[in-house]
């Protein structure tokens, strides 16, 4: 097992910005640096229960940030995707927010006319 160095605060911020929980963000950062680490070891590193680690893996999987081996055995074979995929998710979130902003700006005149 490789040990983790100090995780990037910027990476943590981006992971939170794309909607991950604290635990899932921490797990991503540890799994990025610690390859071939058991669930038990991850739980110890993160000071979490094993069920919390499994829940965080599921959250990462739902977000598309985890690869699980073909045998679907999370306990022995999962890995996180490249930070480049995280960047793409951040860019998509930014584009979505810009789209919402653009739609909202178009409604501002009507909203201001109703404002007292």
C-alpha contacts under 8 A as a table, 3 or more apart, distances in Angstrom:
res1	aa1	res2	aa2	distance
1	X	34	X	6.44
1	X	35	X	6.54
1	X	36	X	6.20
1	X	37	X	5.81
2	X	33	X	7.25
2	X	34	X	5.08
2	X	35	X	6.49
3	X	33	X	7.19
3	X	34	X	5.85
4	X	7	X	7.58
4	X	30	X	6.20
4	X	33	X	5.37
4	X	34	X	5.90
5	X	33	X	7.48
7	X	11	X	7.71
7	X	12	X	7.76
7	X	29	X	6.28
7	X	30	X	7.58
8	X	11	X	5.15
8	X	12	X	6.35
8	X	29	X	7.95
9	X	12	X	5.02
9	X	13	X	6.16
10	X	13	X	5.01
10	X	14	X	6.20
11	X	14	X	5.10
11	X	15	X	6.12
11	X	29	X	7.79
12	X	15	X	5.11
12	X	16	X	6.22
12	X	25	X	6.08
12	X	26	X	7.27
12	X	29	X	7.53
13	X	16	X	5.18
13	X	17	X	6.06
14	X	17	X	4.87
14	X	18	X	6.26
14	X	86	X	7.73
14	X	90	X	6.91
15	X	18	X	5.35
15	X	19	X	6.68
15	X	20	X	5.74
15	X	25	X	5.67
15	X	86	X	7.25
16	X	19	X	5.18
16	X	20	X	4.92
16	X	21	X	6.35
16	X	22	X	7.01
16	X	25	X	6.65
17	X	20	X	7.27
17	X	90	X	7.43
18	X	89	X	6.71
18	X	90	X	5.88
18	X	93	X	6.71
20	X	24	X	5.95
20	X	25	X	5.94
20	X	59	X	7.47
20	X	60	X	7.67
20	X	63	X	7.99
21	X	24	X	5.27
21	X	25	X	6.06
22	X	25	X	5.16
22	X	26	X	6.15
23	X	26	X	5.14
23	X	27	X	6.07
23	X	52	X	7.94
23	X	53	X	7.85
23	X	56	X	6.21
24	X	27	X	4.98
24	X	28	X	6.10
24	X	56	X	4.58
24	X	57	X	6.91
24	X	59	X	6.59
24	X	60	X	6.36
25	X	28	X	5.18
25	X	29	X	6.38
26	X	29	X	5.21
26	X	30	X	6.22
26	X	46	X	7.35
27	X	30	X	5.13
27	X	31	X	5.87
27	X	42	X	7.71
27	X	46	X	7.27
27	X	53	X	7.55
27	X	56	X	6.99
27	X	57	X	7.69
28	X	31	X	5.16
28	X	32	X	5.95
28	X	60	X	7.58
28	X	80	X	6.46
29	X	32	X	5.14
29	X	33	X	6.69
30	X	33	X	5.39
30	X	34	X	5.79
30	X	42	X	7.82
31	X	34	X	4.94
31	X	35	X	6.25
31	X	37	X	7.74
31	X	79	X	6.78
31	X	80	X	6.44
32	X	35	X	7.08
32	X	79	X	7.65
32	X	80	X	6.17
34	X	37	X	6.19
35	X	79	X	7.61
36	X	77	X	7.92
37	X	41	X	6.21
37	X	42	X	6.53
38	X	41	X	5.13
38	X	42	X	6.18
38	X	75	X	6.92
38	X	76	X	6.69
39	X	42	X	4.98
39	X	43	X	6.05
39	X	50	X	6.58
39	X	53	X	7.00
39	X	54	X	7.91
39	X	75	X	6.15
39	X	76	X	7.88
40	X	43	X	5.08
40	X	44	X	6.35
40	X	50	X	6.39
41	X	44	X	5.05
41	X	45	X	6.12
42	X	45	X	5.03
42	X	46	X	6.00
42	X	53	X	7.33
43	X	46	X	5.22
43	X	47	X	5.61
43	X	48	X	4.79
43	X	49	X	5.68
43	X	50	X	5.59
43	X	52	X	8.00
43	X	53	X	6.17
44	X	47	X	4.97
44	X	48	X	6.56
45	X	48	X	7.93
48	X	52	X	6.05
48	X	53	X	6.61
49	X	52	X	5.17
49	X	53	X	6.46
50	X	53	X	5.01
50	X	54	X	6.28
51	X	54	X	5.02
51	X	55	X	6.14
52	X	55	X	4.98
52	X	56	X	6.11
53	X	56	X	5.02
53	X	57	X	6.16
54	X	57	X	5.02
54	X	58	X	6.20
55	X	58	X	5.03
55	X	59	X	6.21
56	X	59	X	4.91
56	X	60	X	6.17
57	X	60	X	5.04
57	X	61	X	6.04
57	X	66	X	7.31
58	X	61	X	4.91
58	X	62	X	6.11
59	X	62	X	5.09
59	X	63	X	6.25
60	X	63	X	5.01
60	X	64	X	6.22
60	X	65	X	5.10
60	X	66	X	5.63
61	X	64	X	5.00
61	X	65	X	5.65
61	X	66	X	4.86
61	X	67	X	7.25
62	X	65	X	7.61
63	X	66	X	7.92
64	X	67	X	7.93
65	X	80	X	5.59
65	X	81	X	5.21
65	X	85	X	7.37
65	X	86	X	7.43
66	X	78	X	6.67
66	X	79	X	5.60
66	X	80	X	4.26
66	X	81	X	5.59
67	X	78	X	5.55
67	X	79	X	5.21
67	X	80	X	5.91
67	X	81	X	6.55
68	X	71	X	7.96
68	X	72	X	6.01
68	X	73	X	7.26
68	X	74	X	6.38
68	X	77	X	5.88
68	X	78	X	4.38
68	X	79	X	6.55
69	X	72	X	5.57
69	X	73	X	6.78
69	X	74	X	7.70
69	X	77	X	5.46
69	X	78	X	6.28
70	X	73	X	7.88
72	X	77	X	7.84
73	X	76	X	5.92
73	X	77	X	6.05
73	X	78	X	7.89
74	X	77	X	5.43
74	X	78	X	5.68
75	X	78	X	7.54
81	X	85	X	6.57
82	X	85	X	5.56
82	X	86	X	7.15
83	X	86	X	4.92
83	X	87	X	6.35
84	X	87	X	4.99
84	X	88	X	6.32
85	X	88	X	5.02
85	X	89	X	6.30
86	X	89	X	5.08
86	X	90	X	6.25
87	X	90	X	5.01
87	X	91	X	6.19
88	X	91	X	5.03
88	X	92	X	6.18
89	X	92	X	5.06
89	X	93	X	6.17
90	X	93	X	5.06
90	X	94	X	6.15
91	X	94	X	4.99
91	X	95	X	6.20
92	X	95	X	5.05
92	X	96	X	6.15
93	X	96	X	5.03
93	X	97	X	6.16
94	X	97	X	5.11
94	X	98	X	6.14
95	X	98	X	5.03
95	X	99	X	6.18
96	X	99	X	5.11
96	X	100	X	6.32
97	X	100	X	5.07
97	X	101	X	6.04
98	X	101	X	4.93
98	X	102	X	6.08
99	X	102	X	5.12
99	X	103	X	6.33
100	X	103	X	5.20
100	X	104	X	6.09
101	X	104	X	4.99
101	X	105	X	6.03
102	X	105	X	5.18
102	X	106	X	6.47
103	X	106	X	5.29
103	X	107	X	6.75
104	X	107	X	5.15
104	X	108	X	6.43
105	X	108	X	5.20
106	X	109	X	7.20
107	X	110	X	5.55
107	X	111	X	6.24
108	X	111	X	4.98
108	X	112	X	5.91
109	X	112	X	5.13
109	X	113	X	6.24
110	X	113	X	5.17
110	X	114	X	6.59
111	X	114	X	5.22
111	X	115	X	6.28
112	X	115	X	4.93
